[in-house]
Amino acid sequence: MRLGISYNCYVGLDDDTQIALMKRNNFENTFIGSENPRLDEVVNRLKQENIFCENLHGPLSTETSNVNDIWRNSERSEEIFSRIMDSVEKCGKYEIPTLVLHVTAGHTPPRPNERGYTRFVKVFERAKELGVEIACENIRPYGNLAFILEQFPESGFCWDVGHEACSGDKRQFMPMFGDKLKALHIHDNMLDGDHHMIPYDGKIDFDRVARQIAESPYEGSIMLEISTKQSNHYNKITPEEYYERAGKAALKIKNQIEAIRSGK
């Protein structure tokens, strides 16, 4: 399994510095937001540096459209639908195999309905035409995610370890959806907020995380979705220290997964 880390995880670094630190700490894979204004420049640079862009992260909520609007009937609904479709097109354009999507936002999204289903039919149809896989990410509620994964057999699951831990819900996603695992967002927190910390710096049980990944058919990278801007934990740490710490954490998880799978 390769090691991966989110692009721009240490705020304020230029491309040269980021890429050098990624390589120094054995990160071969990454991902970036589909609406990043520098997407074309960054993706092409990553290809030149032989760093694999494993997926794009689809649209997040903005002031003008919320991910929940995909299930509604309004002008905002058409905007978020257009943004998602554009993200699918970008995956095809840049030969990025997977688009990670939020299918809801917040604790109380609209119930699954015909409006949302009809839009997702078009999303999945276009993705299939382009050879792009859609991996739906857990946010908080189960219902809409379960609906999409059930209604679209070609869909995959993106397990966000941090979201699960700080959701306030004691249920786990992997026993339900682990057989469809196609992407990972691994990060830590203090169980009371979405802090996007380096694994083992917070309170998440990564022995359980490694075991559940090992028990799944997943063969992708150990992808860290970490960020210095989500907490004050790294205010006094240098970029070199941050990437080194992240690399050791990712390697520890990888080694544990491989040990479990080999029966050691």
Buried (B, 14 or more C-beta within 10 A) or exposed (E): BBBBBBBBBBEEBEBEBBBBBBBEBBBBBBBBBBBBEEBEEBBEBBEEEEBBBBBBBBBBBEEEBBBBBBBBEEEBBBBBBEBBBEBBBBBBEBEBBBBBBBBBBEEEBBEBEEBBBEBBEEBBEBBBEBEBBBBBBBBBBBEBBBBBBEEBEEBBBBBBBBBBBBBEBEEBBBEBBBEBBBBBBBBBBBBEEBBBBBBBBBBBEBEEBBBBBBBBEBEBBBBBBBBBEBBEBBEEBEBBEBBBBBBBBBBBBBBBBEEBEEEE
